[in-house]
Amino acid sequence: MAGLTKIMKPAARTRPRLACEIRPEGVIAGRAAAQTRGNIETVLAFAPLPAGVLTPGLKVPNFADRGAVVAALESALGATNARDRELTVVTPDAAGRVLLLDFDTLPARRLEAMPVVRFRLRKMVPFDVETAAVSYQVMAQKAGQLSVLVAAMPGDVLAEYESAVREAGFEPGAVLSSTVAVAAGLSSEQAALVVNQTLASVTTAVTKGDEMLLHRTMDLSTEGDAREEEMAQAVITALAWYEDTLGVTPDKLHYAGPGGAQAANQSRWLRFVHPAPPIEDLALPAGASMMTNVPVGSAAGVAGALA
């Protein structure tokens, strides 16, 4: 699973200048076209997926209609007029696991550290660690303890996403889960509370500068009051963690999801959150232009992958 090295603040040009996110509602593609006055100009495009085509999870198949996914990839990526074939693939949070683990020590060489990381994962994820794609990044080192961000994805699930991208005529150069990609696009050095919602799941995260402090994903019910209550509980739990850990209340909630901040502000789940900080959309990249109609609230993962 490529792409986790320096995910939060990557060195210049260490990831492809083309990216796509495969979400239950469709494929969002983005191409970094140029850089003007320090801002990256980005071309964005979207191709929808019929309901039920993509159900993210830890077992294959995630795709009920592989042909529809490949066609959406071809359409969205083609609309960006990309010349490059290599890209960053952003996958659903529910198709893998992202964990924050503490280690007393970890070998400096990745070849020596990886068996240690995999050993810790064995009882923490419900799939075969030895065949899984695993990557990690040291977030912080304090008082002889390492905080390590670990991403793991079942090997056959990753192969399903990567092979669809290849069938569409492109080559996965890096793979990031959705909220990790979103976090990579946050520019503030201050702590930030992120809520990343899809049709199938919600992830809450807290970042501070180039460090991930919290990452939690939960599946959502398909509809009705249960879904609203689950969303509210996820946000309430993240708010409580933020306040207990950092000692302050967040001044805003960074939101990505169907309909963007406007939909979140009008949602039923927000009524259960007291007090609720102001909700703001995770910003599009500066200079973004849309070749096709990209749904509001859906471009944050691609923007982060290109940051």
C-alpha positions in Angstrom: 0.0 0.0 0.0 2.0 2.9 -1.3 1.7 6.6 -0.3 1.8 6.8 3.5 5.3 8.3 3.8 4.8 12.0 4.8 1.1 11.9 4.1 0.3 14.9 6.1 3.0 17.2 4.8 4.6 15.5 1.7 7.7 16.8 0.1 7.1 18.5 -3.2 6.1 16.3 -6.1 6.3 13.1 -4.1 2.9 12.0 -5.2 1.4 12.0 -8.7 -0.2 15.2 -10.0 -3.4 13.2 -10.8 -5.8 11.7 -8.3 -9.2 10.1 -8.1 -11.4 9.1 -5.2 -13.8 6.2 -5.6 -16.8 6.8 -3.4 -20.2 5.1 -3.2 -21.8 8.0 -5.0 -19.3 8.2 -7.8 -15.7 8.9 -8.9 -14.1 12.3 -8.3 -10.9 13.0 -10.4 -8.5 15.9 -10.1 -5.5 17.0 -12.0 -3.0 19.6 -10.7 -2.7 21.8 -13.8 -0.4 24.6 -12.8 0.9 26.6 -9.8 0.1 30.4 -9.7 1.3 32.6 -6.8 1.7 29.6 -4.6 -1.7 28.2 -5.4 -2.2 24.9 -7.3 -4.7 25.2 -10.1 -6.8 22.0 -10.1 -9.1 20.6 -12.7 -11.9 18.5 -11.2 -14.4 16.1 -12.7 -17.1 13.7 -11.5 -18.8 10.6 -12.8 -21.7 9.1 -10.8 -22.2 5.5 -9.8 -25.7 3.9 -9.6 -26.9 3.2 -6.1 -25.6 -0.1 -4.8 -22.7 -0.5 -7.2 -20.1 0.2 -4.5 -20.4 -1.1 -1.0 -17.1 -0.6 0.8 -15.9 -3.3 3.1 -13.1 -5.6 4.2 -14.2 -8.5 1.9 -14.4 -8.8 -1.8 -16.3 -7.9 -3.9 -16.7 -4.2 -3.0 -18.0 -3.7 -6.5 -21.4 -5.1 -7.5 -20.9 -4.0 -11.0 -17.2 -3.8 -11.9 -17.9 -2.5 -15.4 -19.8 0.5 -14.0 -16.8 1.4 -11.7 -14.3 1.1 -14.6 -16.6 3.3 -16.8 -16.9 5.9 -14.1 -13.1 6.0 -13.7 -12.6 6.4 -17.5 -15.2 9.2 -17.6 -14.0 11.2 -14.7 -10.3 10.9 -15.4 -10.8 11.4 -19.1 -12.6 14.7 -18.4 -9.5 16.1 -16.7 -7.6 15.8 -19.9 -4.8 14.1 -18.0 -1.6 13.2 -20.0 -0.1 11.3 -17.1 -1.1 7.7 -16.5 0.1 7.4 -12.9 -2.2 8.6 -10.1 -3.1 8.6 -6.4 -6.1 6.4 -5.7 -8.2 7.4 -2.7 -10.2 4.5 -1.4 -13.2 4.4 1.1 -12.3 4.4 4.8 -14.5 1.3 5.3 -12.4 -0.7 2.9 -9.4 -0.7 5.3 -8.3 0.2 8.8 -6.4 3.2 10.0 -5.0 3.0 13.6 -2.9 5.1 15.9 -0.5 2.8 17.8 2.1 3.5 20.4 5.5 1.8 20.4 8.3 2.0 22.9 10.7 1.8 20.0 10.7 0.9 16.3 13.6 0.0 14.0 14.7 2.9 11.8 14.8 0.8 8.7 11.4 0.1 7.3 12.2 -3.5 6.3 13.0 -4.2 9.9 10.1 -2.2 11.3 7.4 -3.7 9.2 7.3 -7.1 10.9 7.0 -5.3 14.2 4.0 -3.3 12.9 2.3 -6.4 11.4 2.7 -8.3 14.6 0.9 -5.6 16.5 -1.9 -5.6 14.0 -2.6 -9.3 14.2 -5.2 -9.1 17.0 -6.4 -5.6 16.0 -7.8 -6.1 12.5 -10.4 -8.7 11.3 -8.3 -9.9 8.2 -5.1 -11.6 7.4 -2.3 -9.2 8.2 0.4 -11.2 6.4 -1.4 -10.8 3.0 -2.6 -7.3 3.7 -1.2 -4.1 2.4 0.3 -2.2 5.3 2.0 1.1 5.6 2.9 3.4 8.5 4.2 6.8 9.4 5.7 8.0 12.7 3.5 10.9 13.9 5.4 11.9 17.0 8.1 10.8 19.5 7.7 11.9 23.1 9.3 10.6 26.3 10.6 7.5 24.6 7.3 6.6 23.1 6.4 6.7 19.4 3.0 7.5 18.1 2.6 5.7 14.7 -0.2 6.0 12.2 -0.8 2.6 10.5 -2.9 1.9 7.5 -3.9 -1.6 6.6 -6.1 -3.0 3.8 -6.9 -6.6 2.9 -4.7 -7.6 -0.1 -7.6 -8.8 -2.2 -9.7 -5.6 -1.6 -6.8 -3.4 -2.6 -6.3 -5.5 -5.7 -9.9 -5.0 -6.6 -9.5 -1.2 -6.6 -6.1 -1.1 -8.2 -7.1 -3.5 -11.0 -10.2 -1.4 -11.8 -7.9 1.7 -12.2 -5.6 -0.3 -14.4 -8.5 -1.5 -16.5 -9.5 2.2 -17.0 -6.0 2.8 -18.4 -4.2 4.3 -15.4 -1.5 3.1 -13.0 -1.9 3.5 -9.2 1.2 5.3 -8.0 0.0 5.8 -4.4 -3.1 4.7 -2.4 -4.6 6.6 0.5 -7.8 6.1 2.5 -10.3 8.9 2.2 -9.9 10.7 5.5 -6.1 10.3 5.5 -6.2 12.1 2.1 -8.6 14.7 3.4 -6.2 15.4 6.4 -3.3 15.8 4.0 -5.0 18.8 2.6 -5.5 20.7 5.8 -3.0 23.7 5.8 -3.5 25.0 9.4 -1.0 24.2 12.1 -3.8 24.4 14.6 -5.8 21.5 15.8 -8.7 20.6 13.4 -11.8 18.4 13.9 -12.8 16.6 10.7 -16.0 14.8 9.8 -15.9 12.8 6.6 -19.3 11.3 5.7 -20.2 9.0 2.8 -23.4 7.1 2.0 -22.0 4.1 3.9 -19.9 5.4 6.8 -18.6 8.3 8.7 -15.0 9.0 9.9 -14.1 11.5 12.6 -10.5 12.7 12.9 -8.5 15.2 14.8 -5.3 16.6 13.3 -2.7 19.1 14.5 -0.2 20.4 11.9 1.4 17.3 10.4 0.1 14.9 13.1 -3.0 12.7 13.2 -4.3 12.6 16.7 -7.6 10.7 16.2 -9.1 8.6 13.5 -12.3 6.6 13.9 -14.6 5.1 11.3 -18.0 3.6 11.8 -20.6 2.1 9.4 -23.9 3.9 9.1 -27.4 2.5 8.8 -28.9 2.9 5.4 -31.6 5.4 6.4 -34.0 6.7 9.1 -33.6 7.7 12.7 -30.9 5.1 13.3 -28.6 6.7 10.8 -29.1 10.2 12.3 -28.4 8.9 15.8 -25.3 7.2 14.6 -24.0 10.3 12.9 -24.7 12.4 16.0 -23.0 9.9 18.3 -19.9 9.8 16.1 -19.6 13.6 16.2 -20.4 13.9 19.9 -17.7 11.3 20.8 -15.1 13.2 18.6 -16.0 16.5 20.2 -15.7 15.0 23.7 -12.3 13.5 22.8 -11.1 16.8 21.4 -12.1 18.8 24.5 -10.8 16.2 27.0 -7.4 15.7 25.2 -6.7 19.2 24.0 -8.4 21.2 26.8 -10.3 23.5 24.5 -13.5 23.5 22.3 -12.9 23.4 18.5 -13.8 26.7 16.9 -15.2 24.9 13.8 -16.0 21.5 12.4 -14.4 20.8 9.0 -17.0 18.8 7.0 -16.8 16.6 3.9 -19.8 14.7 2.7 -22.9 14.7 0.4 -24.3 18.2 0.2 -21.4 19.8 2.1 -21.7 22.1 5.1 -25.1 23.4 4.0 -26.6 19.9 4.1 -24.9 19.2 7.5 -26.3 22.4 9.0 -29.8 21.3 7.9 -29.4 17.7 9.0 -31.4 16.0 11.8 -28.3 14.6 13.4 -27.0 18.1 14.2 -29.9 18.7 16.5 -28.5 16.1 18.9 -25.1 17.8 19.1 -24.9 20.4 21.9 -23.2 22.7 21.6 -22.2 22.3 18.0 -19.3 24.3 16.6 -19.9 26.1 13.3 -19.7 23.7 10.3 -17.5 24.6 7.4 -16.8 22.9 4.1 -13.4 21.4 3.6 -12.1 23.9 1.0 -11.6 23.1 -2.6 -8.0 23.7 -3.8 -7.3 27.3 -4.7 -7.9 27.9 -8.3 -10.1 24.8 -8.8 -12.1 24.5 -11.9 -14.8 21.9 -12.6 -15.0 20.2 -15.9 -18.2 18.5 -14.9 -20.6 18.9 -12.0 -18.7 17.8 -8.9 -21.1 17.3 -6.0 -20.6 19.8 -3.2 -18.6 18.3 -0.3 -17.0 15.5 -2.3 -13.7 16.9 -3.5 -11.8 17.1 -0.2 -10.0 13.7 -0.6 -8.8 14.5 -4.1 -7.7 18.0 -3.0 -5.7 16.5 -0.2 -4.1 13.9 -2.4 -2.9 16.7 -4.7 -1.7 19.0 -1.9 
